[in-house]
Amino acid sequence: MRKSLALALCAVFLFLCTACTWNGEKWKTVEIMEIPMENGTCHEGEVYGTLSIPEDWVFTQDGEHLYFTDRPVDAEGCQIYLVSFVENDADNAVLQRWNRPGLIGEIDTAPTNYGGGCSSNGIMYSSMVWDIAGEGKSEKWQIAIPNIPLLVAWDNLVDRHDIRKIAASFAYSSHWREEHR
């Protein structure tokens, strides 16, 4: 009788723990295609890796530019959750498209006190203070995945919890892992 009661209590406790941590968010997996590298290596049309994002986000890849938005990239008033930041894009064409302030000029970044971390898959995420052309400082979360331009939470619509979850979800494709053993 005691064993049955103990097992029942354990089952109820585990159920409550699971129910309290589940928040009902739905996520989907998107494929990131290989991006041409400076040395010219790229298998066009091959999947580089996958990433999990919230179900209501729209993912678009245009060459090396990655957009994670609330609606199609060309839609009026599109909000940016994450966008790839290509350092050698002197005119910051990715961001000018949405008329974001302070887009042209020298960019300086410095880590914040919020830190960041490294997921078990080796993907780094951090909070950085961005100063673009001396026009002001803005804190932004970012994710660093090898061979992909830095992903920046440009409009500050993504919190640390989601950044950590997205970073931890990245997985290299089996094709890429096989080729780079």
C-alpha positions as CSV (number, residue, x, y, z in Angstrom):
1,M,0.0,0.0,0.0
2,R,2.8,2.4,0.9
3,K,4.7,1.6,-2.3
4,S,1.5,2.3,-4.4
5,L,0.9,5.6,-2.6
6,A,4.6,6.6,-3.1
7,L,4.5,5.7,-6.8
8,A,1.2,7.6,-7.2
9,L,2.6,10.7,-5.4
10,C,5.8,10.5,-7.6
11,A,3.6,10.3,-10.7
12,V,1.6,13.4,-9.7
13,F,4.7,15.3,-8.8
14,L,6.3,14.5,-12.2
15,F,3.1,15.5,-14.0
16,L,3.0,18.8,-12.2
17,C,6.6,19.5,-12.9
18,T,6.1,18.8,-16.6
19,A,2.9,20.8,-16.8
20,C,4.5,23.8,-15.1
21,T,7.4,24.0,-17.5
22,W,5.5,23.5,-20.7
23,N,4.3,26.9,-22.0
24,G,2.4,25.8,-25.1
25,E,4.8,27.4,-27.5
26,K,4.9,25.8,-30.9
27,W,8.2,25.8,-32.8
28,K,9.1,24.7,-36.3
29,T,12.3,23.6,-37.9
30,V,13.7,25.5,-40.9
31,E,16.6,24.5,-43.2
32,I,19.5,26.9,-43.8
33,M,21.1,26.3,-47.2
34,E,24.9,26.4,-47.6
35,I,26.3,29.9,-47.9
36,P,29.3,30.5,-50.3
37,M,32.5,30.9,-48.3
38,E,35.3,33.3,-49.1
39,N,37.4,30.4,-50.4
40,G,34.7,29.5,-52.9
41,T,33.6,26.2,-51.3
42,C,29.8,25.7,-51.4
43,H,27.6,22.9,-52.6
44,E,24.7,25.0,-53.9
45,G,21.4,23.6,-53.1
46,E,22.7,21.6,-50.1
47,V,21.3,22.1,-46.6
48,Y,24.0,23.4,-44.2
49,G,21.9,22.9,-41.0
50,T,18.6,23.3,-39.3
51,L,17.3,25.7,-36.7
52,S,14.1,25.8,-34.7
53,I,12.1,29.0,-34.5
54,P,8.7,30.0,-33.2
55,E,5.8,28.7,-35.4
56,D,4.6,32.2,-36.4
57,W,8.0,33.4,-37.7
58,V,8.7,33.6,-41.4
59,F,12.2,32.5,-42.5
60,T,13.7,33.7,-45.8
61,Q,17.1,33.1,-47.1
62,D,18.5,35.2,-50.0
63,G,22.0,34.0,-50.6
64,E,24.0,34.9,-47.5
65,H,21.2,37.0,-46.1
66,L,18.9,35.3,-43.5
67,Y,15.7,37.0,-42.4
68,F,13.5,35.8,-39.5
69,T,10.4,38.1,-39.6
70,D,6.7,38.3,-38.6
71,R,5.5,38.3,-42.3
72,P,7.1,37.9,-45.7
73,V,10.3,40.1,-46.1
74,D,8.7,42.3,-48.9
75,A,5.6,43.0,-46.8
76,E,5.0,46.6,-45.6
77,G,5.9,47.2,-42.0
78,C,7.7,43.9,-41.6
79,Q,9.2,43.3,-38.1
80,I,12.6,41.7,-37.9
81,Y,13.2,39.1,-35.1
82,L,16.6,38.1,-36.3
83,V,18.6,39.1,-39.4
84,S,22.0,38.1,-40.6
85,F,24.6,40.8,-40.4
86,V,27.1,40.7,-43.1
87,E,30.2,42.6,-42.0
88,N,31.5,43.3,-45.5
89,D,28.2,44.8,-46.6
90,A,29.5,48.4,-46.3
91,D,26.1,50.0,-47.0
92,N,24.3,47.6,-44.7
93,A,21.8,46.9,-47.5
94,V,20.1,44.3,-45.4
95,L,18.9,46.8,-42.8
96,Q,18.5,49.8,-45.1
97,R,15.7,48.0,-46.8
98,W,13.6,48.6,-43.6
99,N,14.8,52.2,-43.0
100,R,16.3,51.3,-39.7
101,P,18.1,54.3,-38.0
102,G,21.9,54.5,-37.9
103,L,22.7,52.0,-40.6
104,I,25.7,53.4,-42.3
105,G,29.1,53.8,-40.8
106,E,31.6,52.2,-38.5
107,I,30.2,49.6,-36.1
108,D,31.7,49.0,-32.7
109,T,30.4,46.3,-30.4
110,A,31.1,45.6,-26.7
111,P,29.8,42.8,-24.5
112,T,27.1,43.6,-21.9
113,N,26.8,42.4,-18.3
114,Y,24.0,40.1,-19.4
115,G,26.6,37.7,-20.7
116,G,25.5,34.9,-22.9
117,G,26.6,31.4,-23.3
118,C,27.5,28.5,-25.4
119,S,24.9,25.8,-26.1
120,S,25.9,22.1,-25.8
121,N,26.1,22.1,-29.7
122,G,28.9,24.7,-29.5
123,I,26.8,27.6,-30.8
124,M,27.5,30.9,-29.0
125,Y,25.0,33.5,-28.1
126,S,25.5,36.8,-26.3
127,S,24.2,40.3,-25.6
128,M,26.3,43.1,-27.1
129,V,26.1,46.9,-27.1
130,W,26.2,48.1,-30.7
131,D,27.3,51.6,-31.6
132,I,26.8,52.4,-35.3
133,A,28.6,55.5,-36.6
134,G,28.6,57.1,-33.2
135,E,24.8,57.6,-33.4
136,G,24.0,55.8,-30.2
137,K,24.3,52.6,-28.3
138,S,21.8,49.8,-28.5
139,E,21.8,46.4,-26.8
140,K,21.1,43.5,-29.1
141,W,21.1,39.7,-28.7
142,Q,23.1,37.8,-31.3
143,I,23.8,34.2,-32.2
144,A,27.1,33.1,-33.8
145,I,26.9,29.9,-35.9
146,P,30.1,28.9,-37.9
147,N,29.9,29.7,-41.6
148,I,26.8,31.8,-41.2
149,P,26.8,35.6,-40.9
150,L,26.1,36.8,-37.4
151,L,22.4,36.6,-36.5
152,V,21.3,39.8,-34.7
153,A,18.0,40.4,-32.9
154,W,17.7,43.8,-34.6
155,D,14.4,45.1,-33.4
156,N,14.8,43.7,-29.8
157,L,11.7,41.5,-30.2
158,V,13.5,38.4,-29.0
159,D,14.4,37.7,-25.4
160,R,17.3,35.8,-23.8
161,H,15.2,32.7,-23.3
162,D,14.3,32.4,-27.0
163,I,17.8,33.3,-28.2
164,R,19.2,30.5,-26.0
165,K,16.6,28.1,-27.3
166,I,17.2,29.0,-30.9
167,A,21.0,28.6,-30.5
168,A,20.6,25.2,-28.8
169,S,18.4,24.0,-31.6
170,F,21.0,24.4,-34.4
171,A,22.1,21.1,-36.0
172,Y,24.4,20.5,-38.9
173,S,22.9,18.5,-41.8
174,S,24.1,15.0,-42.2
175,H,25.5,15.9,-45.6
176,W,27.7,18.6,-44.0
177,R,28.8,16.5,-41.1
178,E,29.8,13.6,-43.4
179,E,31.8,15.9,-45.7
180,H,33.7,17.7,-42.9
181,R,34.7,14.7,-40.7
